[in-house]
């Protein structure tokens, strides 16, 4: 059942107040009417209102004070001001203070009706936008990132610290590790969260098109440029611009990007005027940019400009503790999407997931789970046969797992017990794998007496 919109009317002319009150009630509004600004402000302290209609000149507190208090106490309420002839300057001032509309006396019922309908619709749209923003913030908040591993805990501690700042961030990690999710989390937890998050993959577009997308272009700048176009720097405005796969950017574009970051301004393709920018830059790469700098394929000055705050997202094979929690999240999402019965993992399927090397990282895991849910059909759980063949062929994922096991062993200093725990298997199974890989464990040397 929809609630009746509420309106607060402040007018010191009793006759006009009565007429306006009746007209507002005819529009099916719940009306509270008062005779001056002080009483209007007092009414705001007792309840909320969707709409405030106030005269600007009243004894006992003017309409400007009402507007100011409305913005402070009822930020979602729309304000319509009433003004007499010859006071248009006051109406302009009221609009600058945040009023939605103004009506001049004598007030025509049709003008009042139209203004009220538009004001209420604007309020509804703003509430809807804020609701959607809150949903997006929730989706990309830190609380929505699934992890159980110490490695991700350490990475996210860094992310939390940098999110509240305006520092440039460089997120490094293999493809599929969730770099864009981290970029979203940084934006959603920053002071820019109510502004735009704009993302572009620098490796997905040819140089000319990428330049136009980032910086915009003027009409006639090149064949097909039939109108002026704002670039993503302008679209991001006071928000966040996420440059994914920054390592794929051409040297020429690197120069232009560096200038934009240094000067805080851009120039559209085909234009001579500069445009101020204020977007925060978060970049990501799956390449070793330091090596690219050494090889001369990436500018060192741009590298250090971007790497104010580096964050490394470890691959999934190095955070085995995250595999099953992530799988359960993806399983729930796939179950809701496809309506299949499968809502849990069979123990053997779970073991295969933990033992696989996941060269495609989290993205590969998500796709594997969705595929398994579809194949499971009406079965209540995902079985090993529902998983992709590469998980089942060797039971572990072939050479990728051999490397993964050896890395785990090295990370644990050759301690088989610690390595087995890290891999989520018992020591006997680890020993069997090492025999199959023809790897012998060196016995720890005893200290000399």
N, C-alpha and C positions, 0 to 999 in steps of 0.2 A: 504494500500500500504506500503510495507516494505521499510525502509530507507536503502540507500547504506551505508555499514560500512565505516568509515573514518580512515585513517592511516596517521601518521606523520613520515616521514623518515628523519633522521639526519645522513649524511655521507659526509665527506670532500673530498673524491675522486669523482670528477665530473663524470668520466666514469662509475664507479660502481653505483653512485647515479642514473644516467640515466637508466642503465640496471634494477636496482631494482625497480625504479619508474614504468617503463614499465611493469615489471612482476606483480607488485601489481595492476596496472590498468587492466591488463589482468584477474586478479582474481575478477574484478568488485568492486574495492575499490576506494573511493574518496581520492586521494593522495595529501598531501602537503609535498614537499621536501625542505630541508634546508641544508646549508653547514657546520653548526657547532652547538654546544650545546646552545650557547647564543640565537641564532635565533630560535632554537627548543623551548626553554623556553618562548621566546616572543610569539611564535605561540600559545602556550598553553593558554596564557592570552587572546587571541582573540576568541578562539572557543574550543569546546571539540573534543576529538578523542577517538575512540574505541581501537585503536592499536598504539603503539609507537615503531618504529624500530630505534635503534641508535647504531652507532659505539662507542666503548669505548674510543678510542684514537683519539682525534680531536683537531686541533688548534681552539682557541676561545670557550673554554668550553667543558669539556669532557663528556662522556656518563654517568658517575656516578652522575653528577649534574642533568642530564636529568632524570635519574631514580628517584632521590630524589624529584624533582619538580613534576614528574608525580604522585608519591604517594601522594603528598600534594594537587595538583590542580585537578588531574584526577584519584581519587582512584579506579574508575571502569575500567580504561584502562589497557590493558595487554601490557607488555614490552618484546620485543625481542632484545637481544643485539648481535652486530656483533664484533667478535674479530679475530685477526690474530693468526697464529701458535705461540706457545711458551707463550701465555698469558692466559692459562687456569685458573691460580690462580685468575686473574682479572674477568674471567667469573663466577667463583665460588662466588667471592665477590658480583658480580652483582645479582646472584641468591638469595643470602642471603638478599640483599636489597629489593627483591620483584620482580625481573625479572621473566618472565614465562619460557623463553627458551633462548639459545644462539646458534649462528651459527658461524662456523669458516670459514675464507677466504681460498681459493676461494669458493664462495657460489654456491651450485648447485640449479638450479631452483626447482627441486623436493623437496629438503630439505626445501627451503623457503616456497613453497606452503603448505607442510605438517604442518610446524610450524605455519604459519598464520591461517590455517583452525582450528587447535587445540586451538590456542590462542583466536580466535573469539568465538569458541564454549564455551570455559571456561568463557569468559566474559559474554556470553549469559546466561549460567547456573547460574553464580553468581548473575546476575541481577534478574533472575527468583526466586532464593532462597531468595534474599532480598525482592522481591515483596511479596512472600508467608509469610515471617517473618513479614512484615508490616501488612499483612492481619490478621495474628494471633494476633499480638500486638493490632490491632484495635478491634478484636473480644473480647479479654480479657482485654481491657483497662478499666479504671474507667468510662470513658464516655459511655461505653456499658452496665454498670450495671444499671438496672432499679430499681429505688426506689423513694419514695416520703415521707417516714416516718422519723421523727426525730431520731428514734432509729437506722435506717440504716445509716442516715447521720452521727451520732456520731461514729458508727463502722467504716465507710469508712474514716473518718478523721484520725482515728488511723492507718488504713491500709496505707493511703497515707504517713503518717509520717515514718512508719517503712520500707516502700518499698525501699527507697533510701539507707538504711543501709544494713549491712550483718548480723544483729541480727537474731537469731533463733526465729521463730514465732510459737505459738500454737493457732490454730483456734478451738474454742469450739462452739458447736451448735448441735441441733437435726439433725437426718438424713433428707436430702432433703432441707436443708436451703441454700445450695449453697457454702459450704466450699471450694470445689475444684475451683469454679469460683473465689473466693477471693484469693486463692493461685496463680492461674494464673495471676490475676491482680497484685499481689505483684511482681511476676517474670517479667511481661511485663513492669512494671514501674521501675525496678531496673537496676543497672549497668550490670547485668548479662543477660539482655533481648536478646542479640544476641547469647547466648549459650542455651544449651538444658534445657527443662523442662521435668523432668521424674517423673512419678507418679506410686505409687503402693498402693494397699489396703492391709494393714497388716492383716486384718481379713478374707481375701478371700483365703489364702493359708495355708497349714499345715506348721509346724515349720521348718522342714528340707528344704522344697522347698523355703520358704521365706528367709531362711538364704542364700541359693544358689543364689536367685534372687538379694538380696541386696549386698552380698559380692563377688559373683562369686565363681568358683571352678576350681580346677586343674583336668587335665585328670586323671582318675582312682581314684578320691577321693571317689566315691561311685558307686554302680552298675548303669550303664547307663551313667556315665560321660565319654563319648568317646572322648572329646576334652576339651581344656581349655575354660573357659567361663568368660567374663568380667561381673561383677555385676553392679547394677544400680548406686552405688556410682561412679564407674569408667565411666559409660555412661553419668552421669550428668556432670562430669568433673568440669568446672568453672560455671556451671549453677545452677539449683535449683532441689533438690530432695524433692518431696512431699510425706510424709508418712501419708496416710489416715488411719483412725481408728487405731491410734497408741496404743490405750488402749487395743487392742486385742493381742498385742505382748506377747509372752511367757517370763517368767522371765529370762531364759537362753539367749534369744536373746536380751533382754533389757540390759544385762551385756555387750554383744558384741557391741551393738549400742552405749552405754555410752562410752566405750573405744574408739570407732571410733571418737566420737565427742570431747572427751578430748584430744586425741593424734593427731587427724588430719590424721590418717592413718588406713588402713584396712588390713586384711589378708584373702586371698581367702581360701575357704574350701579345705583342703588337701595340703596347701602350708605353707612354713615357712617364706617366705620373706614378708616384709611389703610394702604396696603401699600407697603413699601419696594421699590424697584427698583434694578437695577444693570446694566441692558443698555446697551451702547454704541449710539449713534444714528448711522446713516448714512442721509442723505436724498438724494433725486434729483429733478430737475425738468427738463422740456423747455421751461419758460416762463422769461421774463426776470423773476426775482423782484424785482430792484431796481426795475424799472418797476412791478411789481405793488404794491410798497411805496409808490411815489410816487402810484399811483392809489388807494391806500387799500384794496386787496383782500387785501393780505397784511400782517400785523403786522410793524413794523420791529424790535421787540424779539425776536420769534421768529426773524426773518431773521438777525439778528446772532448769536443763540444757536446757530443751525444752521450759520452760515457761519464757524465757527472756522477751518476749513481747506477752502477751496473748490478743486475740481478741475474743469477744463473739458475735456470729451472732444470733440475736433473732429469735424465731420461727415466722412463718407467722401470727399466731393468735394474736401476740403481735405487729404487724405492719400492721394493717388493711389498712392503706393508700396505701400500696404497692400492694394490691391484684388486683385492676382494671388496673393499669399501667402494671403490669406483665401479666395479662390476655390479654391485648391488644397486647403486644409484642408476646405472644404465639399464639394468634389468627392470627396475620399477618404471622408468620412463618408457621403455619399449612395451611393457605390459599394458600401460595406460594408453599408449598410442595404437597398438594393434589389437588389444582386447583378448589376447591369448591367455591360457590358464597359467602358463609357467611363471612362477613368482619366486623361485629359489634355484640355487645351484646344487646339483648332485655333488657329493663329496669328491668323486673322481674328476668331475668337470672342474671343480674349484681347484683341485690339485694341478690339473693341466694349465689352468690360467696362471697360477703362481709360478709354474716351472718354465713357462714360455718366455723367450727373450724380448718380445714386443718391439721389434725394430721400428714399427710405426707408432709406437708410444700410445698415449691415451686415446687418440683418434682411432687407431687400429682396434683397441679394446672395445670402444663404443660400437664400432661397426660389427665386430665379432659377436657381441652380446645381442644386438638387434637381429642379426642373421639367425642366431641360435633360438631366440624367442619365436621367430617366424617358423623355423623348422620344427620346433618342439610341438607345435600345433596344440592339441588338447592335453598334452602331458603336463603334470603339475610342476615339473622341474626340468631344468636344462641338463641334458645328458652329454657325455663325451662325444657321442656321434652327432650331436647338434652343432658342435664347434667346428671351425674351419679346418680343412685337412692338414694345414701346416702345423697346427697345434697337436694333431694326433699322430702324424706320420712317424715322428721319432719319440713322441711323448713329451718332447722338450723344445722343439723348435730348431734342431740341427746345430750348425756352426755358430749361429747367433747366441745360442745358449752356452756353448762351450766357452766362448769369449766372456759371456756374462758370469759363468761360474768361476772362471779364473780371476776375473776382476773382483768378485765378491771375496774370494780367497785372499787376494792381494790386499784388499781393503781391511781385512781382519788380521793381517800380519801372518798369514799362514795357519791361523788357528782354525782347525776343522770344525770344532764345536760352535764357535762364533759364526763361521761361514755358513754352516748348515742352518743355524737359527735365522740368519739374514735371508737365506734363500727360502725359508719356510719348509724345509725337509729335514729328515733325521740324518744322523751321521752315517748310518749304513748306506742310505741312498746316495749321499754325497760321495762316499768311498766308491760305490759302484760306478757312478758317473766318471769319477777321476780315473778309474781303471779303464773304462771305455775310451776316455780321451787320452789314455796313456800318459797320465800325469802322476808323478810320484811326489808325495809330501816329504819334505825334508824334516827330519826329526830335530826338534829344538836342541840347540847345543847347551850342554850343561856348563855352568860356571866353573872355572878352574879353582881348585882349592889351594 
